[in-house]
Amino acid sequence: MKRLAAVAAVAIGLTVGLAACGGGQKDDGKSNGDSGKSSVTLTVWVDETRINALKPIVGEYEKSAGVTIKLEQKNFDDIRADFNTQVSAGAGPDIAVGANDWLGELIANNLIAPVDLSTVADQLDERAVAAYTSAGQTYGVPYALENIALVRNNAVLSETKATTFDELIAEAKATGTEGSVLLQIGEEGDGYTSYPLQSSFGAPVFKQDADGEWTPELGMTGDPGHAYAQYLGKLGAEGVFSKSVTYDIVKADFQAGKAPYAIVGPWLVADWKAAGMDVTVLPVPSAGGQPAQPFLGVPGFFLSAQSKQQAAAQRFMINFLTAKDTQLALFDVGGRLPANTEAAADPKVVEDPIVGGFLEAGKSAVLQPAIPAMNQVWKPWGKAEADIIGGADPVATWDKAMADIQQAITAAG
């Protein structure tokens, strides 16, 4: 009931807010007046979480702007590939939800159009805007910031004294639970979730230039990469990490109290909170002696370069998707820190200890590399991690993956 009341309140807020920002003007002047219908339809691809937030409130924008918003639910893992395929063929949606690390590839393939955020940039977290900026232009609308953190099940362990990852493992094992620190790995690995550990060995995915921009030169080769790979092998041999542990197993086992700790993002914590769990969010301790730096992910929405409704789509993205009430509705279902600074300052966000924990864990976070070369990294990188945890030779497996990645980057041009 509380969630329904919150959604209703958001809808009321949007009625007022959108009337103010839109001034009652109809998009493209093509609304059908008395019928309440519009000849302008915007198709928006969203996943299960985002559609649950937008469905109850998008109607207020439709009434105010005189457009029809068609929300199509897609599996998030399929959106990137389907967007590439369909937009390349002149089809696909007008707008699609996505992540900032897609930016380089989508721009390089001429699949997305710039979105002018100049009128709302001062209302958005500057890091979020930077995540959607390339060569001085902004592409897409950021709606949240997220990062990986360490989550403790307070029903299993009430205090954390460990300052290193090895100390954390020992502390967890002392509880006598079946597991110690849960990390989703599976057969394909997950470099995103494990990155705080890797970065603590001084092994960033790519090197940065003097201006702090990512270059396509790998930074996780050589001794730092080898040290991290050997550490993964050690944890695999000790049974701390396992290829058998998938996302679903992390979710179920942590909730069942089978381990005191899990390394996860806010999307899982939202589910655990809904299940009534008492959890605390903490920074991931260093494993390699240097700061553990999770990626700062910035989910958002992209505008298709093939959209036939560019003006209407721009207005929807700028007036609706960046609005405080919209981003609070997305916060309600996803638990991610809003990119809209006024929404981020809302009491229900500020007073949420889970959000505060992720903020603390994200102080050292770095933006995901949004360069086309990143697309060549994910699969061989994750697979190498999984294989090493499963018992493969750490150095040889890591070096093979790095060589494969570099070859793929070179071939892609």
N, C-alpha and C positions, 0 to 999 in steps of 0.2 A: 504493500500500500504506500509506503514511503516513496518508492521509486516512481509510482504512478503520479503521486502528488508532485514530485519534483519535475516530472515531464510536463505536467499541466502548467506548473509555474513557469517553466521555460517557454512554453508555447505562448503564454500571456505576455512574457517579456519580449518575445520576438515580434508579436503584433505591434507593440509600441516601438521597439527598436527599428524594425524594418520600415515602418511607416516614416520614421524620422530620416533614415538614410536614403530611402528610395523616393520619398516625397510623393508617393502614390503614382509615380510615372510608370506607364506600361512599357515593358521591354519591346523594343522595335516598333511600337505602336500598332501591334497586330492582335491585340486581345479582342475577344468577341463580346465585350461589354456585358449585356444583360445575361447572357448564357453562362457567364463565369468561366467559360472555357477559352483556351488560347490556341492559336495556330502555331505557336512557338513551343516546341518540346525539346527539352534537354535530357539526354540519357546519361545517367551517372552510374558507373560501376562501383559497387561497394561490397565489402565482405559482411559476414553475419553480424559482427559486433557493431560496425558503423551503421548498418541499415537499421538496427534496432534503436539507435539514437536518433537518426534522421527522420525516419518514417513519421513519428508523432508530431514533428514540428515543421516539416517542410511545407505543409499546406498553407501556413501563414505567409510564407514567401510567395507561393503561387498566387495567392489572392492579392498581395501587395504589388507584385511585379507583372502580373498578367501572363505568366508562363506556366507550362506544365513540366514538372520535374518527374522523370521516370527513373526510379531507383531500381537497378538490376543487381541482384545478389550474385556474387561470384566467390569462389574459393580464393582467398588471398594469394595462395601459392601459385595460382594459375593466371592471375591478372597480368603480370609483367609479360609473359610469353604471348598471351592472347592479345594484349594491347599492341605488342610489336607486330604480330601477324596481321591482325585485322586493320589497324591504321595504315600499315604499309600497303594494304590492298584498297585503301580508300573507304574502309568501313569502320566498325567499332563505335565506341561511345563518344560523347562530347567531352566528358570528364571522367577520370578514373582515380580512385584512391591508390596511393603508392607510398614509396619511401624515398628519401632524398638520395640514397646511393644509386638509384636508377638514373639520376639526372644526366650524367655524362653520356651514357649509352643512348638515351632517348633524344638528346640534343644532336649527337653525332649522326643518328639515323633520321633526323628531321621529322620526328614523330610528335613533338610537342611545340606549342606556340608560347611565346612570352606572355606573362601576366603582369600587368602594371600594378605593383603594390605601393606606388608612391603615396597614395592618399591614405593608406592604412599602415604603412611601415612603422610609424611611431607608436602604433598600438600593439606591435608584435615584438616578441623577444628577438633581439638582434642576431643571436646565434641561429634562430630558426630561419630568419630571412637570409642569412649568409649561406645556410644549407641549400637554399633554392636559388642561389645567385651564381651565374656563370658569365664571365666576360662582361661584367657590368649590368647584365640583364637578369631579371627575376623570372623564373619559370615555375609556375605552380603556386599553391597556397599551403603553407605549413599550418598544421592545427595542433600539434603537440610535440613534446620533447620526451625522450625515453632513454633509459640506459639499463644495463644489467647491474644487479646488486646481489648481495648475500642475504638470504632470508632465514630467520631462525624460528623454529616451532617452539613457542614458549611453554607448551605443555610437556615438552621433552627436556628442554634446557632453558633455564631462566636468565642466564648471564653468560656473556662472552668476554673472556679475558685474553684470548689469543691475539697476537699482533702480527703473526706470520701465518702462511697457509699451512705449513707443517704443524704448527702449534694448534691450529684450528682442527686439523684432522685428529690429532691426539686427544683434544678436548672432546670431539664428537665421539670417538671410539670409546672414551671413558663412560659414556652414557649407557653402553651395552646394547644399543639398538642394532638392528640388522645392517643398516648402512651408516655412513658418516656424513659425506657431503654429496648430495645428488647433483649430477650434471647431465643434461640430455646430450646423448652422443649418437646412438644408433649406428647403423652400418655406414652411413654417409658422413657422420661427424657434424659438428656445428661450430665453425670458427667464430661466429658472432658471439655466441654465449660464452665460449672459453677465452675470448680475447683479453679480459682483464688479467688472466694468468699469463698469457703469452707476452703481453706488453710489459709485465713486470720483469721480464728477462731482457728488456731493451731490444725487442724484435718486432718493430712495427711492420704492418703489411707492406707499405711503400715508404720510401724516403721523401722528405719534404725539401723544397727549395728555400732560398733565403727569405722569401716572403711568406713562408709557412704553407705554400700550396703543395698538394700532393703531386709527385712525379710518378711516371710508370716504372721507376727503378725499384725493384724489390728491396725491402729493408729487413726481411726475416731470414736472410741467408747467412751462411758462415757460423761463427761461434755462438752468437746469441740464439739463432734458430736451433742449432744443435743442442744447446743447453736446455731449451724448452722442450724439444722433442724427447730428450733423455729423461726429463722430469715426467712427461706424460707416460713414457714407458714404465717408469718406476711406479707411478700411481696405478697403472693398469695391472702390473704384476702383483701389487699389494691388494688389489681388489677394491681400491677406493673408487676408481672410475671403471665403467664397463660398457662395452658396445651394446649390451643388451638393454641398457637404460635409454628409453626414448622419452619424448615429451610427455606422452600419456602416463608412462610409468613414474616419471618425476611427480606429476600432478597427483596421482593416486597414492604413491608410497609416502610422499611428504604429508599428505592429508591424513594418512593412516598412522602417522607417527613412527614410521620405519627408519627415519633419519632426522637428526636435529637441524640440519642445514640443507639448503638448496641454493644453487646459483641460477637465478631466473630473472625475467623482466616483469614489468608491472601487470602484464596481461594475465599471468598465472596468479599473482597475488590477489587480483580482483576476484577470481574464482574462489580462492581460499577464504577470503573475507566473507564472501556470500555464503560459504559453508559454515560460518561461525567460528573459524579458527582464530586463535590469538597468536599473531606473528609480529616480529620486529625486523625491520629492514636495515641492513648495515653495509658498509663498504666491503668489497672483496679484499682480504688481506693479500699482501705481496707474497708471491712464491719465489721470485727470482732476485729479490733485493731492491728492485726499482719500483716506483709507484705503479700500482695496478690501475690501468686506464681503460675503462670500458668505452665502447663506441657510444657517441651521442647520436642516437637515431632521431630523425625528424619526419614522422609520417605526415602526409599531406595529400593534395589533390593536383593532378596534372590536367592541362587543357590540350586536347587532341589538335594537332595541326590540320586535321581533315574535317574538323567540326564546321558545319555550315551555319552555325549560330554563334560565331565568335563573340559578337557584342553582348548577346544575352548571357552567354556562358561566362564571360569576364565579369559581368555584373553580379551573377549568382555567386561566383567564387569570391569576389571582393566584398559584396554586401552581406552575404549570408554565411559563407564558410569561415570567414575571419571574425564573425560577430561573437561577442562575449557569450551570449546565451547559447549559441550553437556549440561553441567549444566547451561550455559547461555541460551540455547534454552529452557530448562525446566523452567528457571526463567521467560522467556518471556511469557509463557502461564500460569504460576501458581503464580508468584509473591513471591515465597518463597526464602529466603536467600540461595544461593548456599553453599554446604559443601566444595567445592573446594575453597581454600582461594584466589587463583588468580582470580577466577571468582567473588568471593565476593568483591574483591577490584576493579573490573571493574567500570569505571565511571558511567555506566548506572544503576549499583546497588547502588554504594555509594551515588550518587546524587539523588536517588529516595527517596522523603520524606516519602513515605509509608513504605519502608523497614526500614528507620531510626526510624520511630515510633514503628514498631514491635521490632526492636532491643532494644529500650529503655524499652518497655513493657516487654521484655524477660530477662532483666538483673537479675531479681530475679527468673527466671524459673528453674524448677527442671526436670531432665529426668524422663520420664514416667517409672514406674516400669516394668522392662522387665523380670519378674519372672513368672513361670507358674500359680501361684496363681492369677495373675491379670485377667486371663481369667474367673475366677469365680466371679469377682467383678462387671463388667460393667452392666449387666442386672438388678440384684436386687438393685444395688446402684442407677442407673438412675430411675428405677421404683419408688423407695421410694421418691426420690426428686419430681417426677411428682405428685405422690399421695398426698404428703404433700402440694404442691402448689395448688392442687385441693381441699384441705380442710380436708384431713385425719389428725388424731392426730399426731403431729410432733414427739414426743418422742417415743410413742408406735410403730409408723410406722418405724422410724429409727432403733430402737432396734431390731425389727423383721427382718429387712433387714440385719443388721449386724450379727445376729444369723444365718440367712440362708446362708450368705456368708461364715462364719466360718465353718459351717457344710459342705458346698460344697468343701471348701479347704481341710478339713480333709478327706472327702470321696475320693477326687481325689488323695490323698497321696502326 
